[in-house]
Amino acid sequence: MTSDLIQLEYNDSGEIATLWLNRPKKMNALNWEMFSLLSEHLDSLSTNSKIRVILLKSRSTVFSAGIDVKLLAGFDPGAPKLNLKGKSFRYMMRTKLQGIFTKLRTMEVPIIAVVDGICYGSGFELVLACDFIYATDNTIFQMKEAHLGIIPDLGGVTRLIHLINPSFVKEICIAARKITAAEAYRMGFVNDTASNMEELLKKVENLQNAILEAAPLAVGMGKRLIDELYGVPELVGLDKEAHINSFLFTTKDHRRAIDAFLDKSKPKWKGN
């Protein structure tokens, strides 16, 4: 796919790869093309035995505004026709969108998300699929799906529940509260923070250098072991997320939310 909406770069040694979100005019809203590119790049990285660390960054002044609502509304010109009902939706989620984030999560190479600015919805879920999250004090995390009459279903609920107290997960996923970098660090899903990007990158460099100093097989197999041993397998939670949204996407409140977004108005919830 010839596109630069997600760019892949390597350092001089070829040991560190950087995935850049590069759709600044749309605040890195994730459309079908970006999902597809991410999947292609991950496939390429998975077969590159020289790669030791992967960084996930943004070329915009924000990290990501989340999923492009045009994709949900069926107006993304590059996307296949999405069936948002029942088993067709659940199959699409498991094999397509969830599958891409799971591919990221199951890479044996450690992945570090470097976050600055807003990190909403699917962008938030994207960084949760990484092994480490470093954020500037300017970062705001939010899962806004409840404002669209749905829940996070790309791993947001499942991965957060593996990381932090369930009451915090409820604040994030059903109250849709904005979370500062300092709060995220206190809750436990952000590894470290810094006042600016220059300071943050120094901390990220320290971590990546520590990883480079460790044995590659020990890092890769150790990462897999930690992920596999901690709690309930993520695929169980992912299936539940898709199951719930296979119903929520059929509700009138979801339709109201999409219409209100397109009309730039506020939806009037009716609970149906």
GIDA-V136735 format. One record per residue. N is the residue number from 1. RES is the residue in one letter. SS is DSSP state (a for helix, b for strand, c for the rest). D_LAST is the distance of its C-alpha to the last C-alpha in whole Angstrom. Layout:
N_RES_SS_D_LAST, N_RES_SS_D_LAST
This chain:
1_M_c_40, 2_T_c_42, 3_S_c_40, 4_D_c_40, 5_L_c_37, 6_I_b_38, 7_Q_b_41, 8_L_b_43, 9_E_b_46, 10_Y_b_49, 11_N_c_52, 12_D_c_55, 13_S_c_56, 14_G_c_53, 15_E_c_51, 16_I_b_48, 17_A_b_46, 18_T_b_43, 19_L_b_40, 20_W_b_39, 21_L_b_36, 22_N_c_37, 23_R_c_35, 24_P_a_36, 25_K_a_35, 26_K_a_31, 27_M_c_31, 28_N_c_31, 29_A_c_28, 30_L_b_28, 31_N_c_28, 32_W_a_28, 33_E_a_32, 34_M_a_32, 35_F_a_31, 36_S_a_33, 37_L_a_36, 38_L_a_35, 39_S_a_35, 40_E_a_39, 41_H_a_40, 42_L_a_39, 43_D_a_41, 44_S_a_44, 45_L_a_44, 46_S_a_44, 47_T_c_47, 48_N_c_49, 49_S_c_51, 50_K_c_52, 51_I_c_49, 52_R_c_49, 53_V_b_46, 54_I_b_43, 55_L_b_42, 56_L_b_38, 57_K_b_39, 58_S_b_37, 59_R_c_40, 60_S_c_37, 61_T_c_37, 62_V_c_34, 63_F_c_33, 64_S_b_30, 65_A_c_27, 66_G_c_25, 67_I_b_23, 68_D_c_24, 69_V_a_21, 70_K_a_22, 71_L_a_23, 72_L_a_19, 73_A_a_18, 74_G_c_21, 75_F_c_24, 76_D_c_26, 77_P_c_29, 78_G_c_31, 79_A_c_28, 80_P_c_28, 81_K_c_25, 82_L_c_22, 83_N_c_20, 84_L_c_17, 85_K_c_16, 86_G_a_17, 87_K_a_21, 88_S_a_22, 89_F_a_19, 90_R_a_21, 91_Y_a_24, 92_M_a_24, 93_M_a_23, 94_R_a_26, 95_T_a_28, 96_K_a_28, 97_L_a_26, 98_Q_a_26, 99_G_a_30, 100_I_a_31, 101_F_a_30, 102_T_a_31, 103_K_a_34, 104_L_a_35, 105_R_a_34, 106_T_c_37, 107_M_c_40, 108_E_c_43, 109_V_c_44, 110_P_b_42, 111_I_b_40, 112_I_b_40, 113_A_b_37, 114_V_b_39, 115_V_b_36, 116_D_c_37, 117_G_c_34, 118_I_b_30, 119_C_b_29, 120_Y_b_25, 121_G_a_23, 122_S_a_24, 123_G_a_28, 124_F_a_27, 125_E_a_26, 126_L_a_29, 127_V_a_32, 128_L_a_30, 129_A_c_32, 130_C_c_35, 131_D_c_38, 132_F_b_38, 133_I_b_37, 134_Y_b_39, 135_A_b_38, 136_T_b_39, 137_D_c_39, 138_N_c_37, 139_T_c_34, 140_I_b_30, 141_F_b_28, 142_Q_b_24, 143_M_c_21, 144_K_c_19, 145_E_a_16, 146_A_a_14, 147_H_a_14, 148_L_a_13, 149_G_c_10, 150_I_c_12, 151_I_c_15, 152_P_c_19, 153_D_c_20, 154_L_c_23, 155_G_c_25, 156_G_a_24, 157_V_a_22, 158_T_a_25, 159_R_a_28, 160_L_a_27, 161_I_a_27, 162_H_c_31, 163_L_c_32, 164_I_c_31, 165_N_c_30, 166_P_a_26, 167_S_a_26, 168_F_a_26, 169_V_a_24, 170_K_a_21, 171_E_a_22, 172_I_a_22, 173_C_a_19, 174_I_c_17, 175_A_c_18, 176_A_c_19, 177_R_c_23, 178_K_c_26, 179_I_b_28, 180_T_b_32, 181_A_a_35, 182_A_a_36, 183_E_a_33, 184_A_a_33, 185_Y_a_36, 186_R_a_36, 187_M_a_33, 188_G_c_35, 189_F_c_33, 190_V_c_36, 191_N_c_39, 192_D_b_41, 193_T_b_41, 194_A_b_43, 195_S_c_44, 196_N_c_44, 197_M_a_44, 198_E_a_48, 199_E_a_48, 200_L_a_45, 201_L_a_46, 202_K_a_49, 203_K_a_47, 204_V_a_46, 205_E_a_49, 206_N_a_50, 207_L_a_48, 208_Q_a_48, 209_N_a_52, 210_A_a_52, 211_I_a_50, 212_L_a_52, 213_E_a_55, 214_A_c_53, 215_A_c_54, 216_P_a_52, 217_L_a_51, 218_A_a_51, 219_V_a_48, 220_G_a_46, 221_M_a_47, 222_G_a_46, 223_K_a_43, 224_R_a_42, 225_L_a_43, 226_I_a_41, 227_D_a_38, 228_E_a_38, 229_L_a_39, 230_Y_c_37, 231_G_c_34, 232_V_c_32, 233_P_c_32, 234_E_a_29, 235_L_a_28, 236_V_a_27, 237_G_a_25, 238_L_a_24, 239_D_a_23, 240_K_a_20, 241_E_a_19, 242_A_a_19, 243_H_a_17, 244_I_a_14, 245_N_a_14, 246_S_a_14, 247_F_a_11, 248_L_a_9, 249_F_c_11, 250_T_c_9, 251_T_c_6, 252_K_a_6, 253_D_a_6, 254_H_a_9, 255_R_a_10, 256_R_a_10, 257_A_a_12, 258_I_a_14, 259_D_a_15, 260_A_a_16, 261_F_a_18, 262_L_a_20, 263_D_a_20, 264_K_c_21, 265_S_c_19, 266_K_c_17, 267_P_c_13, 268_K_c_11, 269_W_c_8, 270_K_c_6, 271_G_c_4, 272_N_c_0
